[in-house]
Amino acid sequence: TMIFNVDIIVSYVSKFMSLQAGDIITTGTPPGVGMGMKPQLFLKAGDQMKLAIDNLGEQNSKVVPV
């Protein structure tokens, strides 16, 4: 459900810089995030977040008030 597929994004970025093995290109927000829900659902103090990438590891974070 991306607006531009990965091939197009890589082609576009390649016009402005030389990509090397291991470079990371962020592609935006995936579907299913809180802003797109009805009603909207956002992170709040005390929520736990977990980011995991297979064969790389994971990162855990707790949302704190500012």
FENDAKA-V158715 format. One record per residue. N is the residue number from 0. OMEGA is omega as a letter, one per 20 degrees, with the letter a starting at -180 (NA if undefined). BURIAL is b if it has 16 or more other ideal C-beta (glycine too) atoms within 10 Angstrom, else e. Layout:
N OMEGA BURIAL
N OMEGA BURIAL
//
This chain:
0 r e
1 r e
2 r e
3 r e
4 a e
5 r e
6 a e
7 r e
8 r b
9 r e
10 a e
11 a e
12 a e
13 r e
14 a e
15 a e
16 r e
17 r e
18 r e
19 r e
20 r e
21 r e
22 r e
23 r e
24 r e
25 a e
26 r e
27 a e
28 r e
29 r e
30 r e
31 r e
32 a e
33 a e
34 a e
35 a e
36 r e
37 i e
38 r e
39 a e
40 a e
41 r e
42 r e
43 a e
44 r e
45 r e
46 r e
47 r e
48 r e
49 r e
50 a e
51 r e
52 a e
53 r e
54 r e
55 r e
56 r e
57 r e
58 r e
59 a e
60 r e
61 r e
62 r e
63 r e
64 r e
65 NA e
//
